[in-house]
Every structure is written in structure tokens, then in C-alpha cells.
Amino acid sequence: SKPVSMFKIPEIHFPLMFQCVHSYYTDFYNHLSKAINTLSPDNSALLARYFYLRGLISLMQGKLLNALADFQNLDKTDLRIFPTELVRKIVEILPPSERSQADRKPELKKLISRVMEKQREVMKIDDHVKNFELPKTHMQLDDFVKRIQESGIVRDTDTIHRLFDALTVGHQKQIDPETFRDFYNYWKETEAEAQEVNLPPTVIEHLDKNECVYKLSCSVKTNYGVGKIALTQKRLFLLTEGGRPGYVQIAAFRDIEDVKSTTVAFLLLRIPTLRIKTLSKKEVFEANLKNECDLWYLIVKEMWAGKKMADDHKDPQYIQQALTNVLLMDAVVGALQSSKTIYAASKLSYFDRMKNEVPMMIPKTTSETLKHKINPSAGETFPQAIDVLLYTPGHLDPSERPGNAHPKLWCALNEGKVVVFDASSWSIQQHCFKMGRSKL
């Protein structure tokens, strides 16, 4: 059995007058300080409980910086009992003079930065999944932004604003709980379906290593055969049906020349049809998508525009944003189920609209010089300024073998954040770690 430690708190034997209560807290604080000073540092669990209690006593005395210092000690003793919400509230009520004092103490500055960062950023890319609850009341724009960020669907504020416009087409600018629930459930269902897509090895061998299928159409008739149109972050292909599923390339997004939504006559009917013309093939791809045609038309145009933007700006994150846009379109159409769903989904056609309305011309000298554009603010709720850039050629830490020591680009953002890129692939190697709130 575990050893039991006893700590005797001072007895209460006085009238509840201010001076007496004040003296009691001082006595209590001194008892805890004595226990902390006489306890072995090895007994971290018990030390943590003493620091926690002394922090509460300091709080009752109105000594906020002392309380923060004791709660900060939980980092070194037992982080499991760290009172995040309480510390955040203390920080919020700190008078300017005491906040200034805290900022001059590195340990307190680091603590405040970490706690307030958790509050400002509801969900980071590498955070643990939170217990998200569906809203029960109508939402205006600001509340909707908060809810979507908490749900983990998307973090970028501008994208959420466009989603709000899409979900409120034809209605007053607020979203009811039922619409939010339908959208959220449809998003989660399609996300699960995409993860369950089981491609045969003969199809997988045509795809790149990190390529995934994000959306499948219903079974449709095309001039390439009968099958399902599959969307990845790089291409469209036909997953053919029959005895054994097969692969037929439709188009890589960078290879698309034109996309049209039209109809073809069949007996007395006009069947909605999607046509995709590519640079590498003379034959135009045609698919009788029927009631899915308008959505796929929006999807293909947005991915095409996103890929063009990514290539022009040497920024692969544009294609990831385009993919997010089309998945949001899909969820909007699935959730609304009305005559205005396609118009609503078109509110999310960001890159396609930019391509048609305000083409971003890249100066020739920039285009020739720029090799790869990176965005250290990816995953943030809004763009962050970069204070310092540091390039290291490799062998940065002794544990790395020379063969694995890729060059790195270190980006110091606002408030002491650092993002590290692998400069050989320009992928994010370390998404974000904190260095307090110092300017680096």
C-alpha cells in the first residue's frame, strides 16, 4: 500500500473578522512553506499538493503573483493537477503593474504564455481530440466561428466566414442547431467513408505514396466505362466496375484544360453530363452524373483553380485549401437538401472565383526566382508575422545520424512560437513549439 502523509492545517479558533482571517492565512502559508522546505525533492507528488494548497492560500490573500509561482511549480512536480482554468482567470485579472512584473520573470512569462495560448487557440493540429458538444441555440457569426473551430473541421477564420454564408443562403444571418447538426454529421460520415475506401493493389500502384481518395461519386456511365469517379488531392480517376475493380486516369488537376457542365439527349430525356478536357488527351472525358453533376462541376473547377494557384505561387498549401473547400461544399449540399444547395456550395468556390475575378499575376522575375513558397501560419486561426528566419544546414542535434540530418528552416512567429521546416522537402517537421512570449 502507498504511504500516507498527514498535514495538519492550523486550527480555526477566532472570530471571523478581517484581521483574524488575514492572520490565519499567513499562518497557513507559513506552515505550508515549512513543509515544502523540509520535504525531499524526490517526493514530487506530495510537493505538488503542497504547492497547490499554498497557491490557493496566496490567491485568498490576494497575492496573485505568489499564487502563479506556486502553480508554475506544478510543471516540475505533478502536471496532472495543474488548474489551467483557474490560472487563466488569475492572468486575466492581473493588474497592469503585476502583469509587468510577471513578464520580467522568465518562468512566469512562460506559464502565462502557455495558458493564454490554450485559451486563444481552441484546437491545434496536433492537439488531443476534445469533447465537442453540438450547439443547442441559434448562432450568430462569431459563435459559429468558435463552434466550427472547436469541432476541428476547419480553423481558418476566412474559410469559416464563407461557410457561414453558404449555410445561411436564403435565411437570416444565423444558423439554427439543426442545420449545424446536419452539417456536422454529414461531414463526419463522409470523413469516415473516405477512410474506409479500400482500393485494390492494382489501383494503389498508380497513386503517389501519400495520395488518398477523399470523395467517390455514385456508379456512373462514362465514355471510359462504368464506374465511380474518385477524387484525390492530385487527380481524378475512374474506379471501374466489373469482375475486378480497375484504374483509368481521367485527369491530373494541373493537366486540365477545360471543364463544362452540360446535358446529353437520351430518348426523351436530357441527362446532366460533366465534360473534362485535358492537355494530354484528344478525347474529352464525359460522365453522366445526373443529379451529382452540378456538385462535381464545382468540385473539379475548384481543385483545378487551386492547383493552378499552387503551381503559379510555388505553394502546395493552396491545393490543400482547395481540397478543404470542396469537402465543405460536399457537406453543405448533403446538409441543406434544398433547391439552393448548389448556389450555397458555390460560396465556398474561393480559388475558382479568384481565378475568374481577380487573377493574381506573378511578376516574371518573381516566378523565375521563386522555387517554393511556405506558410508557417498553416493551422493558425489567422496569419502570424515572422520575426526571425534561421537556416541550418544539418547536424543540428547529436541524436541525428548524418544521413538523416536534413537542412532546416526555423521560423520564429509572434509571441515566441517556432515552426521548423525540413528544407529538403519543405514539409513541416515540427509544427509549433513555444519559447514563452519573447520576441526572438
C-alpha positions as CSV (number, residue, x, y, z in Angstrom):
1,S,0.0,0.0,0.0
2,K,1.1,3.6,-0.7
3,P,2.4,5.6,2.3
4,V,0.0,8.2,3.7
5,S,1.3,11.7,4.5
6,M,-0.5,13.8,7.1
7,F,-0.5,17.6,7.0
8,K,-2.2,19.4,9.9
9,I,-3.8,22.7,8.9
10,P,-3.9,25.5,11.5
11,E,-7.0,25.3,13.7
12,I,-9.7,27.9,13.4
13,H,-10.4,29.4,16.9
14,F,-11.1,33.0,16.2
15,P,-14.0,35.3,15.3
16,L,-14.5,35.8,11.6
17,M,-13.0,39.3,11.5
18,F,-10.7,40.6,8.7
19,Q,-7.6,40.8,10.8
20,C,-8.1,37.4,12.3
21,V,-8.7,35.8,8.9
22,H,-5.7,37.6,7.4
23,S,-3.5,36.2,10.2
24,Y,-4.9,32.7,9.7
25,Y,-4.0,32.7,6.0
26,T,-0.5,34.0,6.9
27,D,-0.1,31.2,9.4
28,F,-1.4,28.6,6.9
29,Y,1.0,29.9,4.3
30,N,4.0,29.6,6.7
31,H,3.0,26.1,7.7
32,L,3.0,25.0,4.0
33,S,6.3,26.8,3.3
34,K,7.9,24.9,6.2
35,A,6.6,21.6,4.9
36,I,7.8,22.4,1.4
37,N,11.3,23.3,2.6
38,T,11.7,20.2,4.8
39,L,10.4,17.8,2.1
40,S,12.8,15.9,-0.2
41,P,12.7,17.0,-3.8
42,D,12.3,13.3,-4.7
43,N,8.8,13.3,-3.3
44,S,7.4,15.3,-6.2
45,A,3.7,14.1,-5.8
46,L,3.5,15.4,-2.2
47,L,5.4,18.6,-3.1
48,A,2.9,19.2,-5.8
49,R,0.0,19.0,-3.4
50,Y,1.7,21.5,-1.0
51,F,2.4,23.9,-3.9
52,Y,-1.2,23.6,-5.0
53,L,-2.5,24.4,-1.5
54,R,-0.1,27.2,-1.0
55,G,-1.1,28.7,-4.4
56,L,-4.8,28.7,-3.2
57,I,-3.8,30.4,0.1
58,S,-1.9,33.1,-1.8
59,L,-4.9,33.6,-4.0
60,M,-7.1,34.1,-1.0
61,Q,-4.6,36.6,0.3
62,G,-4.8,38.5,-3.0
63,K,-1.1,37.7,-3.7
64,L,-1.7,36.7,-7.4
65,L,2.0,36.5,-8.4
66,N,2.8,34.2,-5.5
67,A,-0.1,32.0,-6.5
68,L,1.1,31.8,-10.1
69,A,4.6,31.0,-8.9
70,D,3.3,28.0,-6.9
71,F,1.1,26.8,-9.7
72,Q,4.0,27.1,-12.1
73,N,6.0,24.7,-9.8
74,L,3.4,22.0,-10.7
75,D,5.2,21.8,-14.0
76,K,8.2,20.3,-12.2
77,T,6.2,18.2,-9.7
78,D,2.8,16.9,-11.0
79,L,1.3,18.5,-14.0
80,R,-1.8,16.3,-13.7
81,I,-3.3,18.6,-11.0
82,F,-2.4,21.9,-12.8
83,P,-5.5,24.1,-12.6
84,T,-5.5,25.6,-16.1
85,E,-8.8,27.4,-15.9
86,L,-8.0,28.9,-12.6
87,V,-4.6,30.1,-13.7
88,R,-6.2,31.6,-16.9
89,K,-8.7,33.6,-14.7
90,I,-5.8,34.8,-12.5
91,V,-3.9,36.0,-15.5
92,E,-7.0,37.8,-16.8
93,I,-7.5,39.8,-13.6
94,L,-3.8,40.7,-13.0
95,P,-3.4,44.5,-12.6
96,P,-1.1,46.0,-15.3
97,S,1.7,46.6,-12.7
98,E,1.7,42.9,-11.7
99,R,1.5,41.7,-15.3
100,S,4.5,43.8,-16.0
101,Q,6.3,42.1,-13.1
102,A,5.3,38.7,-14.3
103,D,6.6,39.4,-17.8
104,R,10.0,40.2,-16.3
105,K,10.2,36.7,-14.7
106,P,11.0,34.1,-17.3
107,E,9.2,31.2,-15.6
108,L,6.0,33.2,-15.0
109,K,6.2,34.6,-18.5
110,K,6.4,31.1,-20.0
111,L,3.5,29.9,-17.8
112,I,1.2,32.9,-18.8
113,S,2.1,32.4,-22.5
114,R,1.2,28.7,-22.4
115,V,-2.1,29.1,-20.6
116,M,-3.4,32.0,-22.6
117,E,-2.3,30.3,-25.8
118,K,-4.5,27.3,-24.9
119,Q,-7.4,29.7,-24.5
120,R,-6.8,31.6,-27.7
121,E,-6.3,28.6,-29.9
122,V,-9.1,26.2,-29.3
123,M,-7.6,23.4,-31.2
124,K,-4.1,23.0,-32.7
125,I,-3.4,20.5,-35.4
126,D,-1.6,18.2,-33.0
127,D,-3.9,18.7,-30.0
128,H,-5.8,15.8,-28.5
129,V,-9.4,15.4,-29.6
130,K,-11.7,17.4,-27.3
131,N,-15.1,16.6,-26.1
132,F,-17.1,18.7,-28.6
133,E,-20.8,19.2,-27.9
134,L,-23.3,20.2,-30.6
135,P,-24.8,23.7,-30.0
136,K,-28.3,23.9,-28.6
137,T,-29.1,27.5,-29.5
138,H,-29.0,29.7,-32.7
139,M,-25.6,31.0,-33.6
140,Q,-24.5,34.4,-35.0
141,L,-21.3,34.6,-37.0
142,D,-18.9,34.9,-34.0
143,D,-20.4,32.0,-32.1
144,F,-20.4,29.9,-35.3
145,V,-16.7,30.6,-35.9
146,K,-16.0,29.4,-32.4
147,R,-18.1,26.3,-32.7
148,I,-16.5,25.2,-36.0
149,Q,-13.0,25.7,-34.7
150,E,-13.9,23.7,-31.6
151,S,-15.3,20.9,-33.7
152,G,-12.0,20.5,-35.5
153,I,-13.5,20.8,-39.0
154,V,-11.5,23.8,-40.1
155,R,-9.6,26.6,-38.2
156,D,-9.1,29.4,-40.8
157,T,-11.5,32.2,-40.0
158,D,-12.0,33.4,-43.6
159,T,-13.0,29.9,-44.7
160,I,-15.5,29.7,-41.8
161,H,-17.0,33.0,-42.8
162,R,-17.6,31.7,-46.3
163,L,-19.1,28.5,-44.8
164,F,-21.4,30.7,-42.7
165,D,-22.6,32.5,-45.9
166,A,-23.2,29.1,-47.6
167,L,-25.3,27.7,-44.7
168,T,-27.4,30.9,-44.4
169,V,-28.3,31.3,-48.1
170,G,-32.0,32.3,-48.3
171,H,-32.2,32.8,-44.5
172,Q,-31.4,35.4,-41.9
173,K,-27.8,35.5,-40.9
174,Q,-27.9,33.0,-38.1
175,I,-27.6,29.2,-38.0
176,D,-30.0,27.0,-36.1
177,P,-28.8,24.0,-34.1
178,E,-30.5,21.5,-36.5
179,T,-28.6,22.9,-39.6
180,F,-25.3,22.8,-37.7
181,R,-26.0,19.2,-36.5
182,D,-26.9,18.1,-40.1
183,F,-23.7,19.7,-41.5
184,Y,-21.5,18.3,-38.7
185,N,-22.9,14.8,-39.0
186,Y,-22.6,14.7,-42.8
187,W,-19.0,15.9,-42.6
188,K,-18.2,13.2,-40.1
189,E,-19.9,10.5,-42.1
190,T,-18.2,11.4,-45.3
191,E,-14.9,11.6,-43.5
192,A,-15.4,8.1,-42.1
193,E,-16.5,6.8,-45.6
194,A,-13.3,8.2,-47.2
195,Q,-11.2,6.4,-44.6
196,E,-12.9,3.2,-45.4
197,V,-12.3,3.3,-49.1
198,N,-10.4,0.1,-49.8
199,L,-8.5,0.2,-53.1
200,P,-7.0,-2.9,-54.6
201,P,-3.2,-3.0,-55.1
202,T,-3.6,-2.7,-58.9
203,V,-5.2,0.7,-58.3
204,I,-2.9,1.9,-55.5
205,E,0.2,1.3,-57.6
206,H,-1.0,4.2,-59.9
207,L,-1.2,6.7,-57.0
208,D,1.6,8.5,-55.2
209,K,2.7,7.5,-51.7
210,N,0.7,10.0,-49.7
211,E,-2.3,10.2,-52.1
212,C,-5.7,9.5,-50.7
213,V,-9.2,9.2,-52.1
214,Y,-11.4,11.9,-50.5
215,K,-14.6,11.5,-52.5
216,L,-16.3,8.9,-54.7
217,S,-19.2,9.5,-57.0
218,C,-22.1,7.1,-57.4
219,S,-21.7,4.5,-60.1
220,V,-22.0,6.4,-63.4
221,K,-21.8,5.7,-67.1
222,T,-18.8,7.4,-68.8
223,N,-17.1,7.1,-72.2
224,Y,-14.2,5.4,-70.3
225,G,-16.6,2.7,-69.0
226,V,-18.9,2.3,-66.0
227,G,-17.5,3.1,-62.5
228,K,-17.1,5.6,-59.8
229,I,-15.2,8.9,-60.2
230,A,-12.6,9.2,-57.4
231,L,-11.1,12.4,-56.2
232,T,-7.6,12.7,-54.7
233,Q,-5.6,15.7,-53.8
234,K,-3.8,15.3,-57.2
235,R,-6.1,13.8,-59.7
236,L,-9.4,12.3,-60.9
237,F,-9.6,8.7,-61.9
238,L,-12.3,6.2,-62.7
239,L,-12.6,3.2,-60.4
240,T,-14.0,0.8,-63.0
241,E,-16.5,-1.8,-62.0
242,G,-16.8,-5.4,-63.2
243,G,-15.1,-8.6,-62.1
244,R,-12.1,-6.7,-60.8
245,P,-12.0,-3.0,-60.0
246,G,-9.6,-1.2,-62.3
247,Y,-7.9,2.2,-62.7
248,V,-8.5,4.6,-65.6
249,Q,-6.8,8.0,-65.4
250,I,-9.2,10.9,-66.0
251,A,-7.0,13.9,-65.4
252,A,-4.3,15.3,-63.1
253,F,-5.5,18.7,-62.0
254,R,-2.6,20.5,-63.5
255,D,-3.4,18.8,-66.8
256,I,-7.0,20.1,-67.1
257,E,-7.7,22.5,-70.0
258,D,-11.5,23.0,-69.6
259,V,-14.4,21.8,-67.6
260,K,-18.1,22.0,-68.6
261,S,-21.4,21.0,-67.2
262,T,-23.9,20.2,-70.0
263,T,-26.7,17.8,-70.9
264,V,-26.9,15.0,-73.5
265,A,-30.0,13.6,-75.1
266,F,-31.1,10.1,-74.2
267,L,-34.5,9.1,-75.7
268,L,-36.8,11.9,-74.4
269,L,-34.5,12.9,-71.5
270,R,-31.7,15.4,-71.1
271,I,-29.1,13.9,-68.8
272,P,-26.7,16.2,-66.9
273,T,-23.2,15.4,-68.0
274,L,-19.7,16.6,-66.9
275,R,-17.0,17.1,-69.6
276,I,-13.3,17.4,-68.8
277,K,-10.8,18.3,-71.5
278,T,-7.1,17.7,-70.7
279,L,-3.9,18.9,-72.4
280,S,-2.5,15.4,-72.8
281,K,-5.5,13.7,-74.4
282,K,-7.5,14.5,-77.5
283,E,-10.6,12.6,-76.2
284,V,-12.8,14.6,-73.9
285,F,-13.9,12.7,-70.8
286,E,-17.7,12.6,-70.3
287,A,-19.7,11.3,-67.3
288,N,-23.5,11.1,-67.0
289,L,-23.5,12.3,-63.4
290,K,-27.2,13.1,-63.3
291,N,-28.1,14.8,-60.0
292,E,-24.5,14.8,-58.9
293,C,-23.3,16.8,-61.9
294,D,-23.6,20.3,-60.6
295,L,-21.6,19.5,-57.4
296,W,-18.9,17.7,-59.3
297,Y,-18.6,20.6,-61.7
298,L,-17.9,22.9,-58.7
299,I,-15.5,20.4,-57.2
300,V,-13.4,19.9,-60.3
301,K,-13.2,23.6,-61.1
302,E,-12.1,24.5,-57.5
303,M,-9.4,21.8,-57.5
304,W,-8.2,22.9,-60.9
305,A,-8.0,26.5,-59.9
306,G,-6.3,25.6,-56.6
307,K,-3.7,23.5,-58.4
308,K,-3.0,26.3,-60.9
309,M,-2.6,28.8,-58.0
310,A,-0.3,26.3,-56.2
311,D,1.9,26.0,-59.2
312,D,1.9,29.7,-60.0
313,H,2.8,30.6,-56.4
314,K,5.0,27.6,-55.8
315,D,2.8,27.0,-52.7
316,P,1.5,23.4,-52.3
317,Q,-0.8,24.5,-49.4
318,Y,-3.1,26.1,-51.9
319,I,-4.1,22.7,-53.1
320,Q,-4.8,21.6,-49.5
321,Q,-7.0,24.6,-49.0
322,A,-8.9,23.8,-52.3
323,L,-9.4,20.3,-51.0
324,T,-10.9,21.6,-47.8
325,N,-13.2,23.9,-49.8
326,V,-14.6,21.1,-51.9
327,L,-15.2,18.8,-48.9
328,L,-17.0,21.7,-47.2
329,M,-19.1,22.1,-50.4
330,D,-20.0,18.4,-50.3
331,A,-21.1,18.7,-46.7
332,V,-23.2,21.8,-47.4
333,V,-25.0,20.1,-50.2
334,G,-25.5,17.0,-48.0
335,A,-26.8,19.0,-45.1
336,L,-29.1,21.5,-46.8
337,Q,-31.0,19.3,-49.3
338,S,-32.8,22.2,-50.9
339,S,-33.2,23.8,-54.3
340,K,-30.5,26.4,-53.4
341,T,-27.8,23.9,-52.3
342,I,-25.6,24.3,-55.4
343,Y,-25.7,28.1,-55.1
344,A,-24.9,27.8,-51.4
345,A,-22.0,25.5,-52.1
346,S,-20.6,27.9,-54.7
347,K,-20.0,30.4,-51.9
348,L,-17.0,28.1,-51.0
349,S,-15.5,28.2,-54.5
350,Y,-12.8,30.5,-53.4
351,F,-10.0,29.7,-55.8
352,D,-12.3,29.4,-58.8
353,R,-13.7,32.8,-58.1
354,M,-10.3,34.3,-57.6
355,K,-9.2,32.9,-60.9
356,N,-12.1,34.5,-62.7
357,E,-12.5,37.7,-60.9
358,V,-9.1,38.9,-59.6
359,P,-6.3,36.8,-61.3
360,M,-3.2,37.2,-59.2
361,M,-0.4,37.9,-61.7
362,I,3.1,36.9,-60.6
363,P,5.9,39.1,-62.0
364,K,8.2,37.2,-64.3
365,T,11.3,37.8,-62.2
366,T,9.4,36.5,-59.1
367,S,8.2,33.5,-60.9
368,E,11.7,32.7,-62.2
369,T,13.3,33.2,-58.8
370,L,10.7,31.6,-56.5
371,K,11.2,27.9,-56.0
372,H,8.9,27.0,-53.2
373,K,6.6,29.1,-51.0
374,I,5.9,28.0,-47.4
375,N,3.3,29.2,-44.9
376,P,4.4,28.9,-41.3
377,S,0.9,30.1,-40.2
378,A,-0.8,27.0,-41.6
379,G,-3.2,25.7,-39.0
380,E,-3.5,29.1,-37.2
381,T,-6.7,30.9,-36.9
382,F,-5.2,34.0,-38.6
383,P,-1.8,34.8,-40.3
384,Q,1.2,35.4,-38.0
385,A,4.1,37.8,-38.6
386,I,7.5,36.2,-38.9
387,D,10.1,37.9,-36.6
388,V,13.2,35.8,-37.4
389,L,14.3,33.2,-40.0
390,L,17.2,30.8,-39.3
391,Y,18.6,28.3,-41.8
392,T,20.7,25.4,-40.5
393,P,22.5,23.1,-42.9
394,G,22.2,20.0,-40.7
395,H,23.6,18.0,-37.8
396,L,21.5,20.2,-35.6
397,D,21.2,17.7,-32.8
398,P,23.6,15.0,-31.8
399,S,21.0,12.2,-31.9
400,E,20.6,12.7,-35.6
401,R,22.7,10.5,-37.8
402,P,24.5,12.4,-40.7
403,G,22.3,10.6,-43.2
404,N,19.1,11.9,-41.6
405,A,20.3,15.4,-40.7
406,H,18.4,17.4,-43.3
407,P,18.8,21.1,-43.5
408,K,16.1,23.0,-41.6
409,L,14.4,26.4,-41.7
410,W,13.4,27.8,-38.3
411,C,10.6,30.4,-38.4
412,A,10.1,32.5,-35.2
413,L,6.5,33.8,-35.2
414,N,4.7,36.2,-32.9
415,E,4.7,35.5,-29.1
416,G,7.6,33.2,-29.1
417,K,6.3,30.4,-31.4
418,V,8.7,28.5,-33.6
419,V,7.8,26.4,-36.6
420,V,10.5,24.1,-38.2
421,F,10.6,23.1,-41.8
422,D,12.6,20.3,-43.3
423,A,14.4,22.3,-46.0
424,S,14.9,19.2,-48.2
425,S,11.2,18.6,-48.7
426,W,9.7,21.8,-47.3
427,S,7.4,19.8,-45.2
428,I,6.7,20.9,-41.6
429,Q,9.0,18.9,-39.3
430,Q,7.9,20.5,-36.0
431,H,4.5,22.2,-36.2
432,C,4.9,24.5,-33.3
433,F,6.6,24.8,-30.0
434,K,6.6,27.6,-27.5
435,M,9.5,29.8,-26.3
436,G,7.5,31.9,-24.0
437,R,6.2,35.2,-25.3
438,S,9.6,36.7,-26.0
439,K,10.5,38.2,-29.4
440,L,13.2,36.0,-30.7
